[in-house]
Amino acid sequence: MNLLLLFPLDNNIFSVYFVSIIIGFIIGSIPFGFIIARIKKIDIRTTGSKNIGFTNVLRTLGIWYAVPVLILDMAKGFLPVFFASELTLMPVLVGFGSVLGHIFTPWLGFKGGKGVATTIGVMLALAPKALAISILMFLIILLFFSYVSLASLCFTMSLPISILFIYPSHKLLLISAVIIAILVIIRHKDNIIRLIKKTESKTSFIKILKSN
C-alpha cells in the first residue's frame, strides 16, 4: 500500500517526510487517557496533575483504568512505526510524528500528554537496545526516589545518549530523540519546579495496588 498516492506532492522525498510525520501525528493524537477517563464520566484534565497520561489516570482512577491507557499510548507509538515500511513511509519520522501527536493532540486544543509512554512504544520498534538501557535508568531512579516525573526525565534524557553509542550511524534517529527529549522536558516544566521546591508528589505503586 502506497500512502503517498493520497498526497501527490511534486518532491517525492518531501512527500515521504511529510506523509510519515502526518500519519504518525494522526495516530499519536488519539487521547486514550481522556477517552478512558470519560467512561467514568471524569474529565482527566481537571483532576490531579490535569495530565491525560498513565500516572494521572493511575492516581485518579486506579490501576484497572491506567494500565489500558499505558498499553494504548505505547501501542500508538509502536504499531505505526512497525508497519511504516510496508506503507512506504519512513519509520523514524512516523515515530516522531506519533510523539508530537500525543503531546499536541488537536482534539484537546493541542494540549496532550507528556509523551513518555508513546516514546517507549516508538523506541521499542526503532531502538530496543537503547530503550532497554533507558528503561533501566527509569526503574532505578523510580526505585530510589519514587518520583515518576524525575524518572521520566532521566529516561528521556538518557535515550539520545544510548542511541549515540549503540546506533551511531542513525543520525535521524538521534536527532529525533534529542528533539523528543527537549519536548518532554518542556512538558515537565511544572514538575521540575516542584522537584526543585521539594513539593512534587511521590508515587507508591504498592499503595495504589493495595487500594485497588
N, CA, C and O of each residue as an XYZ file, in Angstrom:
848
protein
N       0.851     -1.200      0.000
C       0.000      0.000      0.000
C       0.884      1.246      0.000
O       1.789      1.367      0.826
N       0.627      2.159     -0.911
C       1.426      3.383     -1.014
C       0.585      4.580     -0.596
O      -0.236      5.080     -1.365
N       0.804      5.035      0.646
C       0.027      6.169      1.154
C       0.419      7.472      0.491
O      -0.302      8.463      0.606
N       1.557      7.495     -0.207
C       1.981      8.717     -0.881
C       1.019      9.104     -1.990
O       0.965     10.268     -2.387
N       0.258      8.139     -2.493
C      -0.710      8.440     -3.549
C      -1.814      9.372     -3.037
O      -2.475     10.061     -3.814
N      -1.997      9.377     -1.701
C      -3.005     10.270     -1.122
C      -2.500     11.701     -1.031
O      -3.287     12.633     -0.868
N      -1.166     11.879     -1.138
C      -0.546     13.195     -1.037
C       0.370     13.399     -2.244
O       1.588     13.283     -2.108
N      -0.182     13.698     -3.416
C       0.621     13.801     -4.639
C       1.448     15.081     -4.711
O       1.127     15.988     -5.478
N       2.523     15.153     -3.905
C       3.390     16.320     -3.915
C       4.475     16.139     -4.968
O       4.804     15.013     -5.341
N       5.020     17.232     -5.438
C       5.992     17.182     -6.524
C       7.299     16.507     -6.109
O       7.823     15.660     -6.833
N       7.812     16.881     -4.959
C       9.080     16.326     -4.490
C       8.813     15.040     -3.724
O       8.209     15.067     -2.652
N       9.262     13.906     -4.273
C       8.934     12.620     -3.672
C       9.543     12.453     -2.283
O       8.906     11.897     -1.388
N      10.783     12.935     -2.098
C      11.422     12.836     -0.786
C      10.644     13.647      0.239
O      10.409     13.196      1.360
N      10.250     14.842     -0.159
C       9.450     15.673      0.728
C       8.120     14.990      1.043
O       7.631     15.062      2.170
N       7.550     14.339      0.059
C       6.292     13.619      0.263
C       6.450     12.543      1.326
O       5.596     12.397      2.201
N       7.538     11.792      1.251
C       7.792     10.735      2.231
C       7.903     11.323      3.632
O       7.291     10.816      4.572
N       8.680     12.388      3.773
C       8.848     13.025      5.076
C       7.519     13.556      5.609
O       7.150     13.313      6.758
N       6.819     14.279      4.757
C       5.567     14.920      5.156
C       4.501     13.897      5.559
O       3.898     13.997      6.628
N       4.285     12.921      4.690
C       3.245     11.925      4.954
C       3.601     11.081      6.179
O       2.720     10.729      6.964
N       4.872     10.758      6.348
C       5.298      9.960      7.502
C       4.958     10.674      8.806
O       4.398     10.076      9.724
N       5.302     11.956      8.878
C       5.020     12.716     10.098
C       3.526     12.877     10.312
O       3.045     12.749     11.437
N       2.789     13.155      9.249
C       1.338     13.376      9.364
C       0.612     12.115      9.810
O      -0.247     12.171     10.690
N       0.956     10.965      9.205
C       0.304      9.710      9.597
C       0.608      9.396     11.057
O      -0.284      9.021     11.818
N       1.882      9.553     11.443
C       2.244      9.341     12.837
C       1.508     10.288     13.765
O       1.036      9.884     14.827
N       1.410     11.552     13.363
C       0.745     12.569     14.177
C      -0.730     12.221     14.389
O      -1.241     12.327     15.504
N      -1.396     11.815     13.341
C      -2.831     11.495     13.434
C      -3.071     10.343     14.403
O      -3.966     10.404     15.246
N      -2.260      9.290     14.272
C      -2.424      8.128     15.158
C      -2.034      8.494     16.583
O      -2.724      8.133     17.536
N      -0.924      9.213     16.724
C      -0.456      9.592     18.057
C      -1.375     10.559     18.778
O      -1.328     10.670     20.003
N      -2.211     11.258     18.026
C      -3.072     12.284     18.630
C      -4.301     11.716     19.333
O      -5.023     12.456     20.001
N      -4.551     10.414     19.194
C      -5.720      9.815     19.865
C      -5.508      9.881     21.376
O      -4.586      9.239     21.880
N      -6.318     10.626     22.114
C      -6.086     10.835     23.559
C      -6.726      9.736     24.406
O      -7.789      9.935     24.994
N      -6.076      8.587     24.464
C      -6.667      7.434     25.138
C      -6.939      7.696     26.616
O      -7.952      7.242     27.148
N      -6.042      8.425     27.286
C      -6.270      8.724     28.697
C      -7.554      9.505     28.908
O      -8.321      9.213     29.825
N      -7.786     10.487     28.070
C      -9.002     11.291     28.147
C     -10.232     10.441     27.860
O     -11.240     10.532     28.561
N     -10.139      9.609     26.816
C     -11.276      8.780     26.400
C     -11.652      7.774     27.483
O     -12.829      7.621     27.810
N     -10.656      7.092     28.039
C     -10.928      6.073     29.056
C     -11.472      6.706     30.331
O     -12.348      6.131     30.978
N     -10.966      7.879     30.703
C     -11.489      8.561     31.888
C     -12.939      8.965     31.704
O     -13.698      9.007     32.672
N     -13.333      9.264     30.468
C     -14.721      9.647     30.198
C     -15.694      8.499     30.453
O     -16.887      8.720     30.662
N     -15.173      7.272     30.432
C     -16.021      6.115     30.761
C     -16.569      6.260     32.183
O     -17.693      5.856     32.479
N     -15.743      6.848     33.053
C     -16.165      7.111     34.431
C     -16.776      8.505     34.578
O     -17.000      8.990     35.687
N     -17.039      9.137     33.424
C     -17.615     10.474     33.395
C     -16.725     11.492     34.113
O     -17.208     12.390     34.803
N     -15.424     11.325     33.932
C     -14.445     12.226     34.530
C     -13.620     12.866     33.422
O     -13.156     12.191     32.503
N     -13.445     14.179     33.524
C     -12.539     14.878     32.623
C     -11.174     14.878     33.297
O     -10.930     15.650     34.224
N     -10.290     14.011     32.828
C      -8.993     13.822     33.468
C      -8.169     15.099     33.454
O      -7.213     15.229     34.219
N      -8.530     16.043     32.593
C      -7.799     17.311     32.504
C      -8.102     18.244     33.665
O      -7.447     19.275     33.819
N      -9.083     17.894     34.481
C      -9.475     18.756     35.593
C      -9.153     18.137     36.949
O      -9.483     18.716     37.983
N      -8.513     16.969     36.960
C      -8.220     16.290     38.221
C      -6.721     16.010     38.344
O      -6.007     15.916     37.346
N      -6.269     15.882     39.578
C      -4.868     15.542     39.818
C      -3.917     16.536     39.177
O      -4.021     17.747     39.374
N      -2.978     15.986     38.397
C      -1.997     16.834     37.702
C      -2.562     17.431     36.419
O      -1.896     18.212     35.739
N      -3.816     17.049     36.092
C      -4.518     17.530     34.897
C      -3.889     17.012     33.594
O      -4.155     17.542     32.515
N      -3.063     15.983     33.708
C      -2.432     15.364     32.540
C      -3.255     14.163     32.089
O      -3.904     13.511     32.907
N      -3.231     13.870     30.793
C      -4.057     12.773     30.274
C      -3.308     11.442     30.236
O      -3.815     10.463     29.689
N      -2.105     11.398     30.813
C      -1.282     10.207     30.723
C      -1.515      9.189     31.823
O      -2.394      9.343     32.671
N      -0.698      8.144     31.783
C      -0.811      6.987     32.670
C      -0.791      7.355     34.148
O      -1.654      6.910     34.903
N       0.176      8.158     34.571
C       0.358      8.422     36.001
C      -0.844      9.123     36.607
O      -1.285      8.752     37.695
N      -1.383     10.126     35.932
C      -2.541     10.840     36.466
C      -3.784      9.960     36.474
O      -4.588     10.021     37.405
N      -3.941      9.141     35.434
C      -5.070      8.204     35.406
C      -4.921      7.194     36.540
O      -5.908      6.822     37.174
N      -3.693      6.748     36.799
C      -3.445      5.796     37.886
C      -3.827      6.398     39.230
O      -4.511      5.756     40.028
N      -3.395      7.612     39.480
C      -3.687      8.247     40.767
C      -5.168      8.583     40.918
O      -5.716      8.549     42.020
N      -5.806      8.909     39.794
C      -7.195      9.360     39.839
C      -8.194      8.209     39.796
O      -9.165      8.195     40.552
N      -7.951      7.239     38.904
C      -8.934      6.181     38.667
C      -8.471      4.785     39.075
O      -9.285      3.869     39.193
N      -7.181      4.623     39.287
C      -6.697      3.316     39.708
C      -6.074      2.498     38.587
O      -6.098      2.888     37.420
N      -5.523      1.372     38.963
C      -4.719      0.553     38.072
C      -5.505     -0.015     36.899
O      -4.963     -0.144     35.801
N      -6.784     -0.359     37.115
C      -7.567     -1.013     36.059
C      -7.890     -0.081     34.910
O      -8.173     -0.542     33.804
N      -7.854      1.189     35.142
C      -8.045      2.173     34.072
C      -6.701      2.652     33.530
O      -6.578      2.980     32.350
N      -5.704      2.687     34.397
C      -4.407      3.226     33.990
C      -3.635      2.288     33.064
O      -2.990      2.744     32.120
N      -3.694      0.987     33.326
C      -2.939      0.031     32.501
C      -3.375      0.064     31.034
O      -2.517      0.086     30.152
N      -4.687      0.067     30.743
C      -5.088      0.202     29.334
C      -4.572      1.484     28.685
O      -4.214      1.483     27.507
N      -4.533      2.583     29.454
C      -4.002      3.841     28.924
C      -2.527      3.676     28.560
O      -2.093      4.103     27.490
N      -1.766      3.059     29.451
C      -0.344      2.832     29.201
C      -0.129      1.981     27.960
O       0.692      2.314     27.105
N      -0.862      0.889     27.862
C      -0.705     -0.025     26.719
C      -1.088      0.659     25.411
O      -0.378      0.535     24.413
N      -2.201      1.376     25.412
C      -2.675      2.038     24.192
C      -1.760      3.185     23.778
O      -1.510      3.383     22.589
N      -1.257      3.944     24.759
C      -0.334      5.039     24.435
C       0.981      4.507     23.876
O       1.578      5.119     22.991
N       1.429      3.362     24.396
C       2.621      2.720     23.830
C       2.339      2.168     22.438
O       3.167      2.274     21.533
N       1.155      1.576     22.282
C       0.796      0.952     21.008
C       0.706      1.969     19.877
O       1.072      1.673     18.739
N       0.224      3.157     20.188
C       0.098      4.163     19.122
C       1.462      4.721     18.719
O       1.576      5.431     17.721
N       2.486      4.401     19.493
C       3.848      4.702     19.077
C       4.473      3.529     18.355
O       5.150      3.707     17.342
N       4.251      2.335     18.866
C       4.887      1.137     18.313
C       4.301      0.702     16.971
O       5.042      0.490     16.011
N       2.981      0.566     16.900
C       2.350     -0.038     15.717
C       2.571      0.752     14.428
O       2.947      0.154     13.419
N       2.355      2.067     14.418
C       2.594      2.795     13.163
C       4.038      2.722     12.702
O       4.304      2.687     11.501
N       4.980      2.699     13.649
C       6.395      2.579     13.281
C       6.684      1.191     12.734
O       7.401      1.042     11.745
N       6.127      0.187     13.375
C       6.352     -1.201     12.979
C       5.875     -1.468     11.552
O       6.504     -2.219     10.808
N       4.761     -0.846     11.182
C       4.189     -1.086      9.850
C       4.555      0.006      8.841
O       4.098     -0.035      7.699
N       5.361      0.966      9.242
C       5.670      2.113      8.374
C       6.299      1.693      7.050
O       5.903      2.188      5.995
N       7.261      0.797      7.095
C       7.966      0.393      5.870
C       7.023     -0.247      4.866
O       7.167     -0.040      3.661
N       6.068     -1.017      5.345
C       5.103     -1.659      4.452
C       4.205     -0.638      3.772
O       3.628     -0.908      2.719
N       4.091      0.527      4.377
C       3.259      1.596      3.815
C       4.100      2.626      3.065
O       3.636      3.720      2.742
N       5.358      2.244      2.795
C       6.332      3.106      2.096
C       6.572      4.418      2.843
O       6.810      5.458      2.229
N       6.506      4.356      4.166
C       6.757      5.531      4.993
C       8.093      5.383      5.711
O       8.678      4.300      5.732
N       8.567      6.467      6.293
C       9.841      6.472      6.993
C       9.594      6.221      8.482
O       9.025      7.081      9.154
N      10.004      5.070      9.013
C       9.686      4.705     10.402
C      10.076      5.748     11.441
O       9.291      6.041     12.343
N      11.278      6.314     11.329
C      11.730      7.294     12.325
C      10.803      8.502     12.369
O      10.459      8.983     13.449
N      10.398      8.992     11.202
C       9.542     10.177     11.161
C       8.105      9.855     11.547
O       7.403     10.706     12.092
N       7.667      8.639     11.269
C       6.345      8.214     11.746
C       6.342      8.218     13.274
O       5.401      8.702     13.902
N       7.406      7.673     13.861
C       7.509      7.660     15.316
C       7.583      9.054     15.904
O       6.947      9.344     16.917
N       8.358      9.915     15.268
C       8.464     11.309     15.706
C       7.097     11.978     15.654
O       6.713     12.694     16.580
N       6.364     11.743     14.568
C       5.023     12.300     14.429
C       4.075     11.785     15.495
O       3.224     12.529     15.982
N       4.214     10.514     15.863
C       3.351      9.925     16.892
C       3.526     10.618     18.234
O       2.551     10.909     18.926
N       4.775     10.879     18.592
C       5.044     11.568     19.861
C       4.514     13.001     19.814
O       3.932     13.487     20.783
N       4.723     13.675     18.674
C       4.189     15.032     18.521
C       2.663     15.032     18.657
O       2.091     15.906     19.308
N       2.014     14.047     18.037
C       0.560     13.958     18.101
C       0.059     13.761     19.517
O      -0.966     14.320     19.909
N       0.792     12.958     20.288
C       0.388     12.729     21.675
C       0.543     13.993     22.518
O      -0.323     14.315     23.331
N       1.640     14.697     22.320
C       1.903     15.907     23.113
C       1.007     17.063     22.691
O       0.557     17.843     23.530
N       0.748     17.173     21.393
C      -0.034     18.297     20.859
C      -1.292     17.794     20.162
O      -1.540     18.128     19.004
N      -2.087     16.990     20.868
C      -3.286     16.439     20.233
C      -4.285     17.544     19.870
O      -4.701     18.305     20.743
N      -4.669     17.639     18.607
C      -5.604     18.693     18.189
C      -7.005     18.507     18.756
O      -7.790     19.455     18.789
N      -7.326     17.294     19.203
C      -8.670     17.019     19.719
C      -8.890     17.632     21.098
O     -10.025     17.735     21.562
N      -7.798     18.041     21.755
C      -7.907     18.645     23.090
C      -7.231     20.009     23.115
O      -6.590     20.384     24.096
N      -7.386     20.739     22.021
C      -6.812     22.073     21.952
C      -5.300     22.076     21.907
O      -4.664     23.012     22.393
N      -4.711     21.027     21.323
C      -3.257     20.875     21.210
C      -2.566     20.794     22.575
O      -1.390     21.132     22.710
N      -3.322     20.338     23.587
C      -2.761     20.127     24.919
C      -2.939     18.655     25.278
O      -3.994     18.242     25.759
N      -1.889     17.871     25.036
C      -1.972     16.441     25.267
C      -1.157     15.985     26.460
O      -1.053     16.679     27.471
N      -0.574     14.786     26.315
C       0.212     14.216     27.397
C       1.663     14.662     27.331
O       2.013     15.592     26.605
N       2.502     13.979     28.104
C       3.911     14.367     28.183
C       4.799     13.544     27.261
O       5.979     13.855     27.100
N       4.248     12.503     26.656
C       4.948     11.816     25.579
C       5.809     10.631     25.956
O       6.402     10.004     25.077
N       5.899     10.301     27.238
C       6.832      9.253     27.659
C       6.390      7.869     27.190
O       7.185      7.135     26.603
N       5.138      7.506     27.439
C       4.660      6.170     27.059
C       4.717      5.974     25.544
O       5.110      4.909     25.069
N       4.331      6.987     24.797
C       4.375      6.890     23.339
C       5.812      6.784     22.848
O       6.093      6.067     21.888
N       6.722      7.497     23.505
C       8.141      7.393     23.163
C       8.653      5.976     23.407
O       9.451      5.460     22.624
N       8.200      5.353     24.482
C       8.597      3.971     24.760
C       8.162      3.063     23.613
O       8.938      2.227     23.148
N       6.919      3.230     23.158
C       6.423      2.419     22.048
C       7.224      2.637     20.777
O       7.549      1.684     20.068
N       7.541      3.891     20.489
C       8.321      4.222     19.292
C       9.705      3.582     19.357
O      10.151      2.957     18.396
N      10.373      3.739     20.482
C      11.733      3.220     20.610
C      11.773      1.703     20.704
O      12.786      1.088     20.371
N      10.691      1.101     21.149
C      10.613     -0.358     21.151
C      10.716     -0.890     19.732
O      11.297     -1.949     19.497
N      10.148     -0.149     18.789
C      10.204     -0.544     17.388
C      11.497     -0.117     16.702
O      11.992     -0.816     15.818
N      12.045      1.030     17.109
C      13.200      1.603     16.403
C      14.545      1.261     17.040
O      15.507      0.958     16.335
N      14.613      1.309     18.364
C      15.901      1.174     19.053
C      15.722      0.418     20.365
O      15.877      1.002     21.437
N      15.396     -0.876     20.296
C      15.095     -1.632     21.519
C      16.259     -1.721     22.507
O      16.026     -1.736     23.716
N      17.498     -1.781     22.031
C      18.644     -1.860     22.945
C      18.811     -0.560     23.724
O      19.047     -0.575     24.932
N      18.689      0.558     23.026
C      18.776      1.857     23.701
C      17.614      2.025     24.681
O      17.783      2.566     25.774
N      16.446      1.561     24.279
C      15.266      1.641     25.137
C      15.487      0.846     26.423
O      15.133      1.315     27.505
N      16.064     -0.341     26.318
C      16.294     -1.185     27.488
C      17.175     -0.476     28.516
O      16.914     -0.543     29.718
N      18.210      0.199     28.040
C      19.109      0.941     28.940
C      18.362      2.083     29.624
O      18.510      2.305     30.825
N      17.564      2.799     28.849
C      16.830      3.947     29.401
C      15.720      3.502     30.345
O      15.446      4.184     31.333
N      15.082      2.380     30.062
C      14.071      1.828     30.971
C      14.720      1.446     32.298
O      14.149      1.673     33.365
N      15.914      0.865     32.224
C      16.651      0.517     33.440
C      16.939      1.774     34.257
O      16.815      1.773     35.482
N      17.325      2.846     33.565
C      17.550      4.130     34.230
C      16.273      4.601     34.916
O      16.305      5.034     36.068
N      15.160      4.517     34.212
C      13.858      4.913     34.758
C      13.555      4.142     36.045
O      13.175      4.739     37.052
N      13.720      2.831     36.013
C      13.378      1.982     37.157
C      14.279      2.259     38.356
O      13.814      2.259     39.496
N      15.553      2.491     38.105
C      16.489      2.782     39.193
C      16.118      4.094     39.884
O      16.062      4.164     41.112
N      15.867      5.124     39.088
C      15.500      6.432     39.652
C      14.184      6.348     40.411
O      14.044      6.913     41.495
N      13.212      5.631     39.826
C      11.906      5.495     40.476
C      12.031      4.721     41.780
O      11.390      5.063     42.774
N      12.858      3.675     41.776
C      13.040      2.849     42.970
C      13.649      3.651     44.113
O      13.230      3.511     45.262
N      14.635      4.489     43.804
C      15.354      5.207     44.845
C      14.663      6.493     45.287
O      14.801      6.906     46.438
N      13.912      7.135     44.371
C      13.347      8.447     44.700
C      11.817      8.498     44.703
O      11.237      9.398     45.310
N      11.155      7.548     44.036
C       9.682      7.459     43.994
C       9.012      8.622     43.266
O       7.815      8.855     43.432
N       9.787      9.354     42.456
C       9.219     10.426     41.643
C       9.103      9.930     40.196
O      10.115      9.709     39.530
N       7.886      9.760     39.720
C       7.687      9.326     38.332
C       8.213     10.392     37.377
O       8.802     10.070     36.345
N       8.003     11.646     37.718
C       8.439     12.737     36.843
C       9.960     12.745     36.695
O      10.473     12.892     35.586
N      10.677     12.588     37.799
C      12.141     12.561     37.750
C      12.632     11.356     36.954
O      13.558     11.467     36.150
N      12.007     10.211     37.184
C      12.376      9.005     36.442
C      12.110      9.180     34.950
O      12.902      8.741     34.116
N      10.995      9.822     34.620
C      10.643     10.057     33.217
C      11.638     10.986     32.546
O      12.019     10.772     31.395
N      12.059     12.014     33.265
C      13.043     12.957     32.728
C      14.387     12.266     32.485
O      15.017     12.463     31.445
N      14.811     11.465     33.441
C      16.080     10.736     33.292
C      15.994      9.734     32.146
O      16.949      9.565     31.388
N      14.857      9.079     32.023
C      14.636      8.136     30.929
C      14.779      8.834     29.579
O      15.498      8.362     28.698
N      14.093      9.950     29.429
C      14.076     10.645     28.147
C      15.438     11.237     27.798
O      15.865     11.192     26.644
N      16.120     11.794     28.803
C      17.427     12.394     28.545
C      18.495     11.350     28.249
O      19.472     11.628     27.552
N      18.302     10.141     28.786
C      19.284      9.087     28.545
C      19.137      8.445     27.168
O      20.076      7.828     26.666
N      17.975      8.586     26.565
C      17.728      7.956     25.263
C      18.694      8.423     24.170
O      19.300      7.585     23.504
N      18.856      9.742     23.965
C      19.807     10.173     22.927
C      21.222      9.679     23.173
O      21.946      9.357     22.231
N      21.620      9.618     24.445
C      22.967      9.144     24.769
C      23.105      7.664     24.426
O      24.105      7.241     23.846
N      22.093      6.885     24.789
C      22.108      5.455     24.477
C      22.133      5.229     22.970
O      22.869      4.379     22.469
N      21.323      5.998     22.260
C      21.265      5.864     20.797
C      22.601      6.242     20.170
O      23.051      5.596     19.224
N      23.233      7.285     20.694
C      24.514      7.743     20.159
C      25.573      6.644     20.230
O      26.372      6.488     19.307
N      25.578      5.887     21.318
C      26.589      4.849     21.489
C      26.213      3.526     20.818
O      27.085      2.807     20.331
N      24.925      3.206     20.792
C      24.513      1.903     20.255
C      24.205      1.967     18.762
O      24.466      1.017     18.024
N      23.642      3.106     18.319
C      23.285      3.257     16.900
C      23.947      4.530     16.352
O      23.245      5.449     15.930
N      25.275      4.597     16.351
C      25.974      5.845     15.981
C      25.739      6.299     14.548
O      25.905      7.482     14.250
N      25.358      5.397     13.658
C      25.159      5.770     12.257
C      23.741      6.259     11.974
O      23.470      6.752     10.879
N      22.838      6.132     12.935
C      21.436      6.517     12.735
C      21.240      7.976     13.152
O      20.699      8.255     14.222
N      21.678      8.890     12.309
C      21.653     10.315     12.636
C      20.240     10.842     12.816
O      19.974     11.599     13.749
N      19.328     10.448     11.930
C      17.950     10.944     12.017
C      17.279     10.460     13.294
O      16.515     11.195     13.919
N      17.566      9.226     13.676
C      17.033      8.691     14.929
C      17.553      9.491     16.113
O      16.800      9.804     17.034
N      18.833      9.820     16.090
C      19.437     10.597     17.173
C      18.821     11.991     17.254
O      18.484     12.464     18.339
N      18.676     12.643     16.112
C      18.087     13.986     16.082
C      16.654     13.949     16.614
O      16.257     14.813     17.396
N      15.884     12.952     16.190
C      14.502     12.810     16.661
C      14.460     12.605     18.169
O      13.618     13.183     18.855
N      15.375     11.774     18.687
C      15.425     11.509     20.129
C      15.771     12.767     20.910
O      15.228     12.995     21.991
N      16.668     13.583     20.374
C      17.053     14.833     21.039
C      15.863     15.794     21.087
O      15.588     16.392     22.127
N      15.160     15.940     19.965
C      14.003     16.846     19.917
C      12.907     16.360     20.857
O      12.289     17.157     21.563
N      12.667     15.045     20.865
C      11.658     14.475     21.762
C      12.043     14.741     23.215
O      11.195     15.106     24.029
N      13.319     14.559     23.539
C      13.783     14.811     24.911
C      13.527     16.258     25.316
O      13.092     16.527     26.436
N      13.794     17.179     24.412
C      13.563     18.605     24.698
C      12.083     18.869     24.945
O      11.719     19.583     25.879
N      11.239     18.290     24.104
C       9.792     18.482     24.251
C       9.283     17.894     25.567
O       8.455     18.503     26.245
N       9.777     16.716     25.922
C       9.352     16.076     27.168
C       9.800     16.904     28.369
O       9.054     17.045     29.337
N      11.004     17.448     28.312
C      11.490     18.307     29.395
C      10.608     19.546     29.531
O      10.257     19.947     30.641
N      10.254     20.146     28.401
C       9.370     21.320     28.421
C       8.015     20.970     29.022
O       7.460     21.737     29.809
N       7.485     19.804     28.647
C       6.179     19.379     29.167
C       6.240     19.081     30.667
O       5.211     19.065     31.343
N       7.448     18.844     31.181
C       7.622     18.563     32.612
C       8.060     19.803     33.390
O       8.523     19.687     34.524
N       7.919     20.980     32.796
C       8.451     22.186     33.455
C       7.843     22.404     34.837
O       8.551     22.788     35.767
N       6.540     22.163     34.982
C       5.901     22.327     36.293
C       6.430     21.300     37.291
O       6.631     21.609     38.465
N       6.653     20.077     36.811
C       7.207     19.033     37.678
C       8.625     19.400     38.127
O       9.001     19.171     39.277
N       9.398     19.968     37.212
C      10.776     20.367     37.537
C      10.775     21.433     38.626
O      11.585     21.391     39.552
N       9.859     22.387     38.504
C       9.753     23.442     39.524
C       9.401     22.832     40.878
O       9.972     23.203     41.904
N       8.442     21.878     40.870
C       8.050     21.230     42.134
C       9.176     20.366     42.694
O       9.347     20.275     43.909
N       9.940     19.736     41.811
C      11.082     18.934     42.278
C      12.117     19.821     42.957
O      12.677     19.453     43.990
N      12.370     20.989     42.375
C      13.331     21.930     42.958
C      12.839     22.431     44.319
O      13.615     22.585     45.262
N      11.522     22.680     44.394
C      10.939     23.173     45.647
C      10.640     22.049     46.637
O      10.238     22.299     47.773
N      10.843     20.800     46.188
C      10.587     19.606     47.003
C       9.118     19.481     47.376
O       8.781     19.044     48.476
N       8.241     19.871     46.443
C       6.799     19.743     46.662
C       6.173     18.752     45.686
O       4.952     18.593     45.665
N       6.985     18.097     44.889
C       6.479     17.125     43.918
C       5.925     15.895     44.643
O       6.504     15.430     45.624
N       4.801     15.377     44.148
C       4.177     14.205     44.761
C       4.947     12.936     44.412
O       5.338     12.721     43.264
N       5.153     12.106     45.423
C       5.757     10.804     45.192
C       4.667      9.793     44.867
O       3.510      9.966     45.249
N       5.047      8.742     44.164
C       4.082      7.716     43.772
C       4.511      6.382     44.362
O       5.587      5.869     44.054
N       3.661      5.830     45.208
C       3.896      4.499     45.754
C       2.989      3.523     45.033
O       1.790      3.464     45.303
N       3.561      2.759     44.115
C       2.760      1.812     43.353
C       2.215      0.701     44.239
O       1.157      0.139     43.955
N       2.930      0.385     45.306
C       2.460     -0.653     46.234
C       1.170     -0.216     46.905
O       0.227     -0.999     47.016
N       1.125      1.054     47.360
C      -0.089      1.578     47.997
C      -1.249      1.626     47.019
O      -2.388      1.321     47.372
N      -0.948      2.014     45.782
C      -2.001      2.101     44.767
C      -2.571      0.726     44.461
O      -3.782      0.561     44.315
N      -1.683     -0.262     44.366
C      -2.125     -1.629     44.083
C      -2.978     -2.165     45.229
O      -3.975     -2.851     45.004
N      -2.574     -1.844     46.470
C      -3.345     -2.305     47.633
C      -4.719     -1.662     47.686
O      -5.692     -2.277     48.123
N      -4.785     -0.399     47.229
C      -6.065      0.319     47.249
C      -7.026     -0.158     46.172
O      -8.211      0.176     46.185
N      -6.489     -0.961     45.218
C      -7.344     -1.483     44.164
C      -7.673     -2.948     44.404
O      -8.389     -3.558     43.610
